[in-house]
């Protein structure tokens, strides 16, 4: 069996170790074509444009009548 800790680590020491574990929000930018927020350097999932050019043709949803 491996070595075991001799004493309990304090709450402050535990929390200092976890100081860099916080999640950060996604860095979103506005699409130049439609204004939808999307990840930078990726094709817009709403309109299919990347750097003002259509890369993917997106089909529009049909309304059910």
C-alpha positions in Angstrom: 0.0 0.0 0.0 1.3 3.5 -0.9 2.0 6.3 1.5 -0.9 8.0 3.2 -1.2 11.7 4.3 -0.2 12.3 7.9 -2.5 15.3 8.5 -5.7 16.6 6.9 -5.2 19.4 4.4 -6.9 22.7 5.5 -9.8 24.2 3.6 -7.7 27.1 2.5 -5.0 24.9 1.0 -7.7 22.8 -0.8 -9.4 25.9 -2.1 -6.1 27.5 -3.3 -5.4 24.4 -5.3 -8.9 24.6 -6.9 -8.5 28.4 -7.7 -7.8 27.7 -11.4 -10.6 25.1 -11.9 -13.4 27.5 -12.6 -15.2 27.2 -15.9 -15.1 30.2 -18.3 -17.8 31.2 -20.8 -17.5 30.5 -24.5 -15.9 33.3 -26.5 -18.7 34.1 -28.9 -18.6 36.6 -31.8 -21.4 38.0 -34.0 -21.8 36.5 -37.5 -20.9 39.1 -40.2 -23.9 38.0 -42.3 -26.8 37.3 -40.0 -25.6 38.7 -36.6 -26.1 35.3 -34.8 -23.7 34.6 -32.0 -21.3 31.8 -32.9 -17.8 30.5 -32.1 -15.0 32.4 -33.8 -13.2 30.8 -36.8 -16.2 28.5 -37.5 -19.0 28.4 -40.0 -22.2 30.0 -38.7 -24.7 27.2 -37.9 -27.7 29.5 -38.7 -26.8 30.9 -42.1 -23.8 28.7 -43.2 -21.5 31.7 -43.9 -17.8 32.0 -43.0 -15.9 35.3 -43.5 -18.7 36.7 -45.6 -18.9 33.7 -48.0 -21.5 31.0 -48.1 -19.7 27.7 -47.3 -22.7 25.5 -46.4 -26.1 25.7 -48.0 -28.7 25.7 -45.1 -32.2 24.6 -45.9 -34.9 26.8 -44.4 -37.5 25.0 -42.3 -41.0 24.7 -43.9 -44.0 25.7 -41.9 -46.6 23.0 -41.2 -50.0 23.9 -42.6 
